[in-house]
Amino acid sequence: MTEPPAEALLFDVPPPPTPVERLLHLADQYTQHNDALDLLLRTTAPSGPDTHADSALRLAADTQSAIKAIQGERLYESVELTETVMRLQQLAFLATASGDLRAGTARGLTALAPEAAVSCAVTLAAETRRRRWASAPVADQRLTAVQCDALAEIARGHVVAGNSLDREFTRSREPKVLMSTLRALEAKGLVERTANSAHAAYVGGPPQDRVRLTAAGITSLASVIDLPPARPSTAPGTTPRPLPATAQATARSR
């Protein structure tokens, strides 16, 4: 079998994730960790700290790696950037501390971690775009405003899906993520569902499916996460026309 030339292999290596993408991936890791704790807390078998300690320590290490990636960008210091690093350091500390606690207490320490990681990603993306506009990622033009909001809610760990009476449904916070939006994002390859990985909607019910960003979804969200929502342009023919001179004079005299 003929080996491809070394030069050809260079084009098959994906670029390393940007710090913003790393933070979005970190949010997903915290969501998976929290889901695992939720399912563990709903089992009858007793659990000790060791059940989730390894996962918590990995999260702490990955959070520290994300901090180093941000610092490696060598952005000029700002209040926003300093607070972002501090918040991530707090997440790393909470993840480490949760490894020594029982599942119920540990779950509370990382409960807000996915939202915090996404918030840090938004701030970092805005700082990077403001300081390095020329090298900022090009916004994914395939996404509507509703889809951008949905990707952000999914990144925060706010969206699950399920099935009841042979009908699929989604559960989310505001803004609501509808099943039609979820299917559209799935068709683009931007999100996926992890079956039976999220806690049940009611006591005794079946686990729900966690909706997560794919690698492509993380890249797409990272390209738009700091941008203001698109506003509808003025429809043709709706721009007010200037009044005739006589009408302007009449209006001023009133």
SESEFI-251885 format. One line per field, with one value per residue: residue number from 1; z, x negated, y of N, C-alpha, C in turn. Coordinates in nm, 3 decimals. Layout:
<nodes>
seq	NUM;...
nc3	Z;...
nc1	X;...
nc2	Y;...
cac3	Z;...
cac1	X;...
cac2	Y;...
cc3	Z;...
cc1	X;...
cc2	Y;...
</nodes>
This chain:
<nodes>
seq	1;2;3;4;5;6;7;8;9;10;11;12;13;14;15;16;17;18;19;20;21;22;23;24;25;26;27;28;29;30;31;32;33;34;35;36;37;38;39;40;41;42;43;44;45;46;47;48;49;50;51;52;53;54;55;56;57;58;59;60;61;62;63;64;65;66;67;68;69;70;71;72;73;74;75;76;77;78;79;80;81;82;83;84;85;86;87;88;89;90;91;92;93;94;95;96;97;98;99;100;101;102;103;104;105;106;107;108;109;110;111;112;113;114;115;116;117;118;119;120;121;122;123;124;125;126;127;128;129;130;131;132;133;134;135;136;137;138;139;140;141;142;143;144;145;146;147;148;149;150;151;152;153;154;155;156;157;158;159;160;161;162;163;164;165;166;167;168;169;170;171;172;173;174;175;176;177;178;179;180;181;182;183;184;185;186;187;188;189;190;191;192;193;194;195;196;197;198;199;200;201;202;203;204;205;206;207;208;209;210;211;212;213;214;215;216;217;218;219;220;221;222;223;224;225;226;227;228;229;230;231;232;233;234;235;236;237;238;239;240;241;242;243;244;245;246;247;248;249;250;251;252;253;254
nc3	0.000;-0.094;0.067;0.141;0.033;0.257;0.250;0.175;0.397;0.569;0.506;0.602;0.870;1.121;1.221;1.538;1.818;1.884;2.165;2.238;2.130;2.284;2.533;2.490;2.443;2.693;2.849;2.761;2.862;3.137;3.150;3.080;3.297;3.510;3.434;3.463;3.740;3.819;3.728;3.883;4.139;4.136;4.157;4.354;4.474;4.709;4.698;4.697;4.738;4.550;4.322;4.138;4.145;3.973;3.731;3.809;3.869;3.617;3.486;3.626;3.549;3.271;3.268;3.367;3.155;2.956;3.055;3.027;2.750;2.684;2.801;2.642;2.409;2.439;2.467;2.513;2.845;3.015;3.200;3.153;3.043;3.251;3.450;3.328;3.327;3.603;3.675;3.551;3.693;3.938;3.870;3.823;4.080;4.219;4.087;4.158;4.438;4.452;4.403;4.642;4.777;4.855;4.610;4.602;4.729;4.576;4.327;4.348;4.346;4.086;3.940;3.801;3.624;3.335;3.224;3.315;3.180;2.914;2.926;2.975;2.730;2.556;2.641;2.593;2.316;2.226;2.317;2.172;1.908;1.911;1.944;1.752;1.488;1.216;1.203;1.304;1.330;1.049;1.043;1.064;0.801;0.754;0.965;1.129;1.335;1.534;1.535;1.617;1.880;1.979;1.959;2.149;2.384;2.395;2.428;2.686;2.829;2.856;2.717;2.649;2.503;2.432;2.423;2.400;2.398;2.135;2.026;1.963;2.176;2.307;2.587;2.746;2.858;2.857;2.580;2.418;2.271;1.993;1.860;1.583;1.528;1.647;1.484;1.241;1.300;1.353;1.099;0.972;1.087;1.326;1.586;1.824;1.976;2.290;2.395;2.666;2.868;3.034;3.329;3.433;3.338;3.531;3.855;3.864;3.594;3.256;3.160;2.989;2.664;2.621;2.452;2.250;2.134;1.828;1.704;1.478;1.536;1.760;1.642;1.467;1.646;1.790;1.602;1.595;1.847;1.992;1.853;1.787;1.777;1.456;1.286;1.128;0.802;0.664;0.484;0.125;-0.009;0.221;0.338;0.463;0.257;0.173;0.266;0.050;-0.018;0.041;0.211;0.424;0.518;0.603;0.808;0.989;1.069;1.231
nc1	-0.085;-0.062;-0.208;-0.074;-0.216;-0.414;-0.352;-0.086;0.046;0.046;0.260;0.475;0.489;0.678;0.723;0.602;0.827;0.973;0.930;1.189;1.351;1.256;1.356;1.631;1.644;1.560;1.777;1.965;1.847;1.874;2.152;2.206;2.084;2.242;2.488;2.431;2.398;2.657;2.805;2.683;2.759;3.020;3.030;3.063;2.849;2.589;2.348;2.009;1.752;1.555;1.685;1.733;1.503;1.277;1.376;1.430;1.174;1.056;1.204;1.123;0.852;0.882;1.004;0.798;0.624;0.765;0.745;0.468;0.455;0.594;0.428;0.209;0.276;0.196;0.334;0.400;0.417;0.727;1.015;1.232;1.112;0.943;1.132;1.258;1.060;1.030;1.283;1.279;1.071;1.197;1.390;1.227;1.129;1.368;1.442;1.230;1.265;1.514;1.461;1.399;1.629;1.959;2.201;2.441;2.380;2.159;2.272;2.397;2.182;2.086;2.302;2.364;2.162;2.156;2.301;2.138;1.898;1.977;2.048;1.794;1.681;1.825;1.742;1.464;1.461;1.566;1.366;1.147;1.232;1.257;0.994;0.851;0.963;0.924;0.845;1.058;1.306;1.509;1.850;2.094;2.295;2.512;2.680;2.978;3.118;3.273;3.170;2.908;2.954;3.056;2.836;2.669;2.818;2.818;2.544;2.519;2.626;2.902;3.096;3.297;3.426;3.707;3.946;4.286;4.576;4.524;4.450;4.214;4.044;3.913;3.738;3.665;3.516;3.605;3.474;3.719;3.640;3.747;3.876;3.869;3.663;3.451;3.437;3.367;3.110;2.985;2.995;2.807;2.584;2.493;2.575;2.642;2.803;2.766;2.859;3.076;2.926;2.971;3.140;3.469;3.789;3.980;4.041;3.955;3.980;3.857;3.508;3.400;3.298;2.992;2.925;2.662;2.381;2.216;1.877;1.865;2.078;1.985;1.778;1.930;2.097;1.901;1.822;2.020;2.096;2.046;2.163;2.406;2.764;2.908;3.083;3.398;3.393;3.498;3.795;3.830;3.935;4.046;3.911;3.935;4.037;3.895;4.068;4.246;4.137;4.335;4.501;4.328;4.294;4.553;4.578;4.389;4.502;4.709
nc2	-0.120;0.214;0.486;0.808;1.121;1.321;1.591;1.598;1.503;1.714;1.875;1.742;1.769;1.904;2.249;2.369;2.408;2.726;2.954;3.040;2.840;2.629;2.697;2.672;2.399;2.318;2.398;2.212;1.980;2.021;2.016;1.748;1.624;1.719;1.607;1.335;1.324;1.392;1.169;0.977;1.055;0.982;0.713;0.415;0.304;0.356;0.618;0.724;0.978;0.905;0.823;1.028;1.172;1.150;1.249;1.514;1.610;1.595;1.789;2.017;2.024;2.059;2.306;2.467;2.435;2.570;2.828;2.872;2.866;3.098;3.291;3.246;3.375;3.631;3.878;4.226;4.352;4.384;4.489;4.321;4.093;4.014;3.954;3.741;3.540;3.514;3.416;3.167;3.050;3.027;2.838;2.616;2.576;2.515;2.280;2.112;2.105;1.982;1.719;1.597;1.566;1.437;1.320;1.475;1.724;1.793;1.832;2.079;2.255;2.265;2.338;2.578;2.596;2.537;2.757;2.967;2.914;2.952;3.221;3.330;3.264;3.429;3.685;3.666;3.623;3.868;4.044;3.948;3.992;4.268;4.353;4.221;4.245;4.194;3.928;3.791;3.529;3.439;3.505;3.248;3.226;3.068;3.056;3.151;3.415;3.298;3.039;3.090;3.176;2.937;2.763;2.881;2.842;2.565;2.522;2.617;2.415;2.392;2.257;1.980;1.678;1.467;1.193;1.140;0.953;0.879;1.119;1.366;1.600;1.909;2.044;2.343;2.652;3.003;3.183;2.979;2.667;2.527;2.215;2.210;2.389;2.254;2.025;2.142;2.236;1.994;1.882;2.039;1.942;2.047;2.005;1.741;1.456;1.302;1.003;0.929;1.054;1.268;1.387;1.272;1.414;1.408;1.262;0.928;0.900;0.835;0.875;1.173;1.298;1.452;1.751;1.845;2.038;1.968;1.921;2.082;2.248;2.386;2.535;2.694;2.838;2.974;3.159;3.348;3.419;3.651;3.852;4.111;4.053;3.992;4.244;4.299;4.427;4.745;4.739;4.755;5.064;5.168;5.373;5.698;5.967;6.289;6.587;6.809;7.149;7.342;7.201;7.154;7.412;7.469;7.279;7.374;7.610;7.539
cac3	0.000;-0.108;0.168;0.081;0.063;0.384;0.228;0.167;0.530;0.638;0.478;0.669;1.013;1.150;1.302;1.681;1.857;1.939;2.306;2.251;2.106;2.401;2.641;2.457;2.468;2.839;2.897;2.733;2.956;3.266;3.138;3.088;3.436;3.591;3.398;3.525;3.882;3.833;3.715;3.999;4.256;4.125;4.176;4.494;4.527;4.773;4.623;4.772;4.658;4.442;4.204;4.042;4.171;3.853;3.635;3.861;3.855;3.474;3.455;3.680;3.463;3.142;3.290;3.374;3.018;2.886;3.103;2.963;2.609;2.679;2.829;2.528;2.303;2.468;2.446;2.609;2.966;3.030;3.313;3.108;3.026;3.385;3.519;3.263;3.381;3.744;3.683;3.516;3.807;4.037;3.824;3.847;4.224;4.258;4.036;4.243;4.569;4.442;4.399;4.777;4.840;4.804;4.484;4.619;4.754;4.461;4.216;4.366;4.317;3.941;3.876;3.711;3.546;3.190;3.192;3.339;3.072;2.794;2.950;2.952;2.586;2.495;2.672;2.524;2.172;2.204;2.335;2.060;1.787;1.924;1.935;1.632;1.399;1.085;1.212;1.368;1.244;0.968;1.099;0.987;0.738;0.743;1.087;1.156;1.473;1.622;1.546;1.700;2.019;2.016;1.981;2.276;2.492;2.398;2.487;2.830;2.892;2.890;2.624;2.642;2.415;2.477;2.340;2.478;2.312;1.999;1.978;2.016;2.235;2.366;2.710;2.752;2.922;2.760;2.475;2.392;2.154;1.940;1.793;1.443;1.527;1.676;1.365;1.140;1.340;1.333;0.956;0.937;1.154;1.430;1.718;1.831;2.103;2.362;2.446;2.807;2.947;3.122;3.427;3.389;3.354;3.653;3.939;3.813;3.449;3.187;3.134;2.866;2.576;2.625;2.322;2.261;2.012;1.765;1.682;1.381;1.605;1.843;1.552;1.418;1.754;1.823;1.501;1.606;1.985;2.047;1.762;1.822;1.692;1.329;1.284;0.993;0.728;0.626;0.360;0.016;-0.024;0.349;0.383;0.445;0.157;0.224;0.233;-0.039;0.053;0.093;0.322;0.535;0.573;0.676;0.931;1.085;1.118;1.324
cac1	0.000;-0.145;-0.185;-0.061;-0.330;-0.404;-0.289;0.059;0.100;0.060;0.390;0.578;0.485;0.764;0.655;0.632;0.942;0.944;0.969;1.335;1.403;1.220;1.449;1.761;1.627;1.554;1.915;2.026;1.791;1.939;2.290;2.204;2.050;2.361;2.589;2.391;2.430;2.803;2.849;2.630;2.839;3.152;3.019;3.080;2.721;2.513;2.228;1.912;1.685;1.473;1.766;1.723;1.380;1.191;1.435;1.413;1.034;1.032;1.263;1.034;0.733;0.921;1.028;0.667;0.570;0.833;0.685;0.337;0.477;0.629;0.307;0.120;0.314;0.125;0.418;0.374;0.496;0.848;1.097;1.313;1.026;0.899;1.245;1.282;0.962;1.063;1.401;1.235;0.995;1.297;1.449;1.129;1.126;1.491;1.438;1.137;1.327;1.627;1.412;1.388;1.761;2.059;2.259;2.541;2.311;2.072;2.356;2.421;2.063;2.066;2.432;2.366;2.038;2.175;2.336;2.021;1.802;2.029;2.034;1.653;1.658;1.881;1.652;1.337;1.484;1.580;1.234;1.061;1.278;1.230;0.852;0.793;1.078;0.886;0.831;1.176;1.370;1.622;1.977;2.163;2.411;2.624;2.759;3.073;3.109;3.333;3.075;2.795;3.000;3.071;2.702;2.618;2.890;2.767;2.411;2.534;2.683;3.040;3.191;3.308;3.533;3.767;4.054;4.404;4.687;4.471;4.429;4.092;4.059;3.793;3.755;3.558;3.552;3.624;3.572;3.753;3.583;3.853;3.832;3.839;3.529;3.356;3.422;3.293;2.969;2.936;2.975;2.683;2.474;2.441;2.612;2.676;2.865;2.708;2.979;3.092;2.812;3.016;3.237;3.608;3.871;4.060;3.993;3.994;3.986;3.735;3.410;3.418;3.181;2.923;2.891;2.526;2.317;2.111;1.757;1.901;2.165;1.900;1.712;2.030;2.137;1.787;1.810;2.129;2.141;2.032;2.223;2.544;2.862;2.937;3.211;3.455;3.370;3.620;3.852;3.825;4.051;4.097;3.833;4.015;3.988;3.894;4.186;4.224;4.100;4.455;4.552;4.238;4.323;4.679;4.555;4.314;4.588;4.808
cac2	0.000;0.333;0.589;0.941;1.209;1.392;1.722;1.581;1.481;1.842;1.934;1.664;1.798;2.020;2.351;2.356;2.491;2.858;2.960;3.049;2.704;2.548;2.730;2.611;2.256;2.303;2.407;2.083;1.883;2.043;1.968;1.601;1.590;1.744;1.506;1.209;1.336;1.387;1.030;0.905;1.090;0.921;0.570;0.375;0.257;0.463;0.659;0.800;1.082;0.851;0.796;1.138;1.248;1.152;1.343;1.649;1.649;1.619;1.919;2.120;2.031;2.116;2.449;2.530;2.436;2.678;2.953;2.885;2.898;3.240;3.367;3.229;3.468;3.757;3.995;4.333;4.338;4.465;4.444;4.208;3.975;3.973;3.891;3.612;3.445;3.491;3.329;3.032;2.999;2.987;2.711;2.510;2.554;2.446;2.143;2.036;2.086;1.891;1.581;1.543;1.571;1.343;1.364;1.580;1.851;1.821;1.880;2.221;2.335;2.279;2.356;2.694;2.598;2.551;2.895;3.051;2.892;3.019;3.365;3.361;3.255;3.550;3.797;3.646;3.645;4.012;4.105;3.908;4.060;4.411;4.381;4.157;4.237;4.138;3.782;3.734;3.429;3.485;3.456;3.144;3.290;2.974;3.060;3.258;3.466;3.197;2.928;3.135;3.170;2.796;2.709;2.933;2.774;2.428;2.529;2.640;2.296;2.422;2.194;1.835;1.630;1.342;1.138;1.103;0.910;0.880;1.256;1.424;1.732;1.968;2.121;2.442;2.777;3.111;3.164;2.840;2.601;2.441;2.093;2.243;2.450;2.147;1.940;2.218;2.236;1.857;1.863;2.107;1.875;2.135;1.954;1.599;1.417;1.189;0.936;0.888;1.104;1.376;1.337;1.265;1.534;1.391;1.152;0.797;0.901;0.790;0.982;1.248;1.307;1.581;1.809;1.896;2.087;1.889;2.001;2.186;2.342;2.471;2.629;2.789;2.928;3.060;3.265;3.447;3.426;3.786;3.949;4.148;3.984;4.058;4.313;4.300;4.551;4.816;4.688;4.853;5.150;5.215;5.488;5.820;6.061;6.426;6.665;6.923;7.271;7.407;7.123;7.178;7.543;7.458;7.203;7.459;7.718;7.486
cc3	0.000;-0.003;0.099;0.118;0.190;0.368;0.227;0.304;0.605;0.620;0.547;0.819;1.041;1.234;1.449;1.718;1.911;2.087;2.327;2.231;2.224;2.516;2.615;2.477;2.619;2.899;2.876;2.829;3.094;3.263;3.148;3.230;3.525;3.562;3.464;3.675;3.906;3.826;3.835;4.123;4.255;4.131;4.325;4.557;4.592;4.694;4.714;4.682;4.539;4.313;4.098;4.055;4.047;3.750;3.680;3.843;3.708;3.433;3.505;3.593;3.329;3.155;3.299;3.236;2.936;2.927;3.036;2.815;2.592;2.702;2.714;2.411;2.319;2.430;2.550;2.728;2.962;3.150;3.274;3.098;3.162;3.460;3.458;3.317;3.527;3.759;3.649;3.628;3.919;3.999;3.851;3.995;4.269;4.209;4.122;4.378;4.563;4.441;4.535;4.848;4.783;4.689;4.500;4.640;4.636;4.345;4.227;4.329;4.168;3.867;3.772;3.621;3.395;3.149;3.209;3.227;2.943;2.808;2.928;2.803;2.514;2.516;2.595;2.374;2.141;2.216;2.218;1.933;1.794;1.901;1.807;1.529;1.268;1.088;1.280;1.276;1.169;1.022;1.005;0.932;0.725;0.858;1.090;1.300;1.572;1.642;1.628;1.848;2.066;2.044;2.115;2.393;2.506;2.463;2.638;2.903;2.931;2.809;2.631;2.548;2.469;2.382;2.432;2.383;2.164;1.939;2.046;2.073;2.283;2.495;2.721;2.833;2.814;2.710;2.443;2.265;2.105;1.871;1.647;1.431;1.552;1.554;1.255;1.172;1.326;1.185;0.906;1.001;1.268;1.571;1.708;1.966;2.161;2.438;2.595;2.896;3.044;3.213;3.373;3.413;3.481;3.727;3.886;3.662;3.386;3.170;2.999;2.787;2.587;2.483;2.337;2.127;1.959;1.753;1.582;1.445;1.694;1.758;1.503;1.525;1.790;1.724;1.516;1.751;2.043;1.963;1.807;1.731;1.567;1.334;1.143;0.926;0.691;0.491;0.253;0.013;0.107;0.404;0.360;0.342;0.216;0.179;0.133;0.044;0.114;0.214;0.446;0.599;0.654;0.809;1.034;1.145;1.220;1.466
cc1	-0.088;-0.108;-0.170;-0.181;-0.306;-0.332;-0.137;0.121;0.122;0.198;0.504;0.584;0.572;0.689;0.691;0.750;0.895;0.981;1.120;1.399;1.372;1.317;1.588;1.756;1.623;1.694;1.987;1.975;1.855;2.084;2.297;2.175;2.173;2.473;2.558;2.422;2.580;2.855;2.803;2.716;2.978;3.148;3.030;2.948;2.646;2.387;2.138;1.844;1.609;1.551;1.747;1.592;1.293;1.244;1.414;1.270;0.997;1.087;1.174;0.911;0.766;0.950;0.897;0.603;0.634;0.777;0.550;0.352;0.514;0.506;0.207;0.154;0.246;0.206;0.381;0.469;0.617;0.924;1.175;1.231;0.978;1.010;1.278;1.187;0.993;1.182;1.364;1.153;1.089;1.362;1.354;1.123;1.249;1.493;1.346;1.200;1.441;1.584;1.403;1.523;1.852;2.135;2.356;2.478;2.225;2.152;2.382;2.302;2.043;2.195;2.431;2.244;2.061;2.210;2.217;1.919;1.847;2.018;1.890;1.620;1.709;1.788;1.521;1.352;1.495;1.445;1.142;1.101;1.245;1.083;0.789;0.903;1.043;0.879;0.951;1.243;1.488;1.750;2.041;2.293;2.530;2.722;2.855;3.055;3.164;3.236;2.953;2.832;3.009;2.934;2.646;2.687;2.845;2.629;2.418;2.592;2.828;3.142;3.181;3.423;3.585;3.877;4.167;4.519;4.648;4.458;4.304;4.120;3.922;3.833;3.636;3.607;3.584;3.489;3.594;3.685;3.686;3.794;3.796;3.700;3.423;3.332;3.344;3.143;2.907;2.909;2.848;2.561;2.415;2.474;2.644;2.739;2.791;2.822;2.967;2.978;2.849;3.126;3.380;3.682;3.956;4.009;4.046;4.000;3.856;3.637;3.439;3.287;3.119;2.891;2.757;2.478;2.220;1.987;1.786;1.991;2.088;1.831;1.809;2.071;2.024;1.775;1.915;2.161;2.134;2.100;2.364;2.641;2.892;3.075;3.266;3.434;3.502;3.670;3.847;3.952;4.104;4.019;3.913;3.952;3.988;4.018;4.152;4.197;4.222;4.510;4.463;4.266;4.452;4.660;4.484;4.403;4.690;4.756
cc2	0.124;0.437;0.724;1.026;1.288;1.526;1.709;1.565;1.613;1.902;1.859;1.692;1.920;2.121;2.332;2.445;2.625;2.858;2.970;2.912;2.613;2.573;2.671;2.460;2.229;2.310;2.274;1.976;1.897;1.994;1.817;1.555;1.607;1.643;1.372;1.210;1.328;1.244;0.948;0.931;1.027;0.769;0.538;0.332;0.374;0.494;0.741;0.902;1.027;0.830;0.903;1.215;1.258;1.252;1.487;1.697;1.673;1.755;2.033;2.136;2.094;2.266;2.524;2.537;2.547;2.813;2.976;2.921;3.045;3.326;3.358;3.319;3.604;3.879;4.101;4.320;4.432;4.410;4.320;4.080;3.923;3.901;3.754;3.507;3.413;3.397;3.185;2.970;2.954;2.855;2.595;2.476;2.476;2.302;2.057;2.005;1.985;1.744;1.517;1.534;1.463;1.405;1.481;1.717;1.890;1.880;2.030;2.308;2.358;2.308;2.468;2.700;2.610;2.694;2.988;3.036;2.959;3.170;3.410;3.358;3.379;3.668;3.785;3.670;3.793;4.082;4.072;3.982;4.210;4.443;4.326;4.136;4.167;3.986;3.716;3.634;3.489;3.423;3.354;3.201;3.197;2.991;3.178;3.305;3.364;3.080;2.966;3.129;3.026;2.733;2.755;2.865;2.628;2.426;2.547;2.519;2.312;2.342;2.042;1.801;1.498;1.298;1.096;1.073;0.921;1.020;1.312;1.563;1.780;2.038;2.215;2.562;2.880;3.159;3.016;2.790;2.500;2.318;2.121;2.305;2.344;2.061;2.011;2.220;2.097;1.832;1.930;2.041;1.955;2.088;1.806;1.571;1.297;1.122;0.904;0.937;1.215;1.323;1.348;1.396;1.528;1.269;1.020;0.789;0.856;0.905;1.048;1.252;1.447;1.627;1.880;1.950;1.984;1.979;2.114;2.291;2.437;2.576;2.736;2.888;3.024;3.177;3.375;3.482;3.567;3.892;3.985;4.077;4.063;4.123;4.313;4.435;4.616;4.768;4.795;4.936;5.204;5.333;5.615;5.912;6.202;6.501;6.773;7.049;7.339;7.335;7.144;7.310;7.541;7.390;7.288;7.565;7.672;7.487
</nodes>
